[in-house]
């Protein structure tokens, strides 16, 4: 990984949790409780489907975050 933007993006995402607002953590705990409640209702096959879905969703989120970061960085360069 030699691309400076990729290095910067990775560093930012690696340290992001340190700077998230308290509201994020409140919503995260609520989401986790709801996920736990849902998991209790699922059989093994359904759990696997949910885990597969969550993995795909994470991959999409990561790509979207990367695209937003790059677009914002390019916009900042253009406005300079």
N, C-alpha and C positions, 0 to 999 in steps of 0.2 A: 504494500500500500504506500505509494509514493505521491499520490495526488494530495496537495495541501488541503484542498477543501474536504476531501474524504477524511483526512487525519483530524481536521478541525471538527467535522461532524461527529466522528467517533468519540473524540474527547468530550464534546458537549453532551452527547448522549450518555457517556459513562459517568458523568458527574451531575446529570440533570436532577436526580432525586434529592440531592443536597439543597437545591434551590426551589423546589416545588412549594407552593403555598399550602397553608394548613387546610384550606378547603379541599384540596386534592386528596389529602389523606383521609378526610372525613368521608368523601365519596368512595374512595378506594375500600375503606373498611365496610361500608354499606354494600358495595358490589361483592366483596368477598363473602359476606354473610348470605347474600342472596344466592351466590353461586353454590355455597355449601348446602343451602336448603334445597336447591334444585338437584344437586348431586344425590341427595338422600332419596329422591324419588325415582332415580334412573336405575335400570338394570345395567349389566356389564357392557352389552352391545351399545346401548344408548350413551353410556359414559365415554366409550371409545369414539363414537361419532361426535360427541361434544368436544372431546379433546382434539380431534382432528380439525373440527371447525375452529376452535380457539387458536390452534397453530397457524391455520391459514389466515385468520383474522390478524394475528400478530405480524405475519409476514407482510400483509397488505398495509398495516399501520406503519411498519418500519419503512416501507418503500414510500409511503405518502409523506412521512416526516422528512425523509431524505430529499424528496422532490421539493417540498416547501422550503427547506433550508437552502437548497441550491438556488431556487428561484428568488428567495429573499436576498441572498448574497449577490446574485447577478443584478438585481434591481438596485441594491446599494451601490454597486460598482457603476452602474449606468447613471445614477443620480449624482455621483461624485463630481 
